[in-house]
Amino acid sequence: MADQTSTPDPFAMWRDWVANSERQWNGFLNDAMATDEFSQSMAKMMDVYLNMQKNMNEVMGKYLQTMNVPTRNDILALGERLSQIEDRLSSIENGLRAASAAAASSGGPKAAPAVKRPARTKKPA
């Protein structure tokens, strides 16, 4: 039988090379990130990014306004108004039910019977 330990394993050599390269890059980049210059440059880049994002939001808002398309704030305001309308409608319905119940219990004029709805033919998904 041939001795398999004498032949070099190319995959083992490749794994060792990758591990050593990773270790060297990790050390180099950790040393680079530990400097004050790196921290200052990252802070400047973050400021530039935040200013760019703010400007982009303003420009996009103006663009959408020009195109007559509602912005996110417009949609949120519309949702809030719709919620208020639903609350008012609910209170009106409750008031009408209470008035109808009071009229029915006091012997007042009877309410019209509820209209029978047609059978439901479409099943929900």
TORLOMI-611879 format. One record per residue (C-alpha): x, y, z. Coordinates in steps of 0.1 Angstrom, whole numbers, plus 5000, padded with zeros to 4 digits. Example, Ala and Ser with C-alpha at 12.3 -4.5 7.8 and 13.67 -1.06 7.14 Angstrom:
2
512349555078 513749895071 
END
This chain:
125
500050005000 501250354992 502050585021 499450865020 501251085046 504151165023 502051334996 501151695005 497551785008 496852094986 493652175004 495352175038 497952415024 495252635010 493352635044 496552735062 497253015037 493653145041 493853135079 497253315080 496053575055 492953635075 494953665107 497353925091 494554135076 492654125109 495654255128 496354525102 492754655101 492354645139 495554855142 494255095115 490755125132 492355195166 493755535154 492255875160 492455955123 490255665115 487655775141 487756125128 487356015092 484455785101 482756075120 483156305089 481756035067 478755985090 478156365089 478356365051 475956065049 473456215073 473456555054 473156375021 470156175035 468456495048 468956675015 467656374996 464556365017 463956735011 464556704973 462356394971 459556574990 459756864966 459756634936 456756434949 454956764956 455756884920 454456554906 451356594928 452156264946 451556244984 454556215006 454855975036 453756255060 450656325038 449655955039 450155945077 448056265082 445356115060 445355795080 444955995112 442056195098 440355865086 440755725121 439156025136 436256005111 435755635120 435655715157 433055985151 430955755130 431155485156 429955725183 427055835160 426055475154 426155395191 423955705198 421455595171 421355245186 420755385221 418055615208 416455335189 416555105220 415055385242 412255445217 411455075214 411355025252 409155335258 406555215233 407355485207 407155435170 408655105159 411655105138 411454955103 412554595102 416054525090 416354455053 417254095045 420554075027 421053834998 423053515005 426753545003 428053364972 431753454971 433953284997 436853475012 440353355002 
END
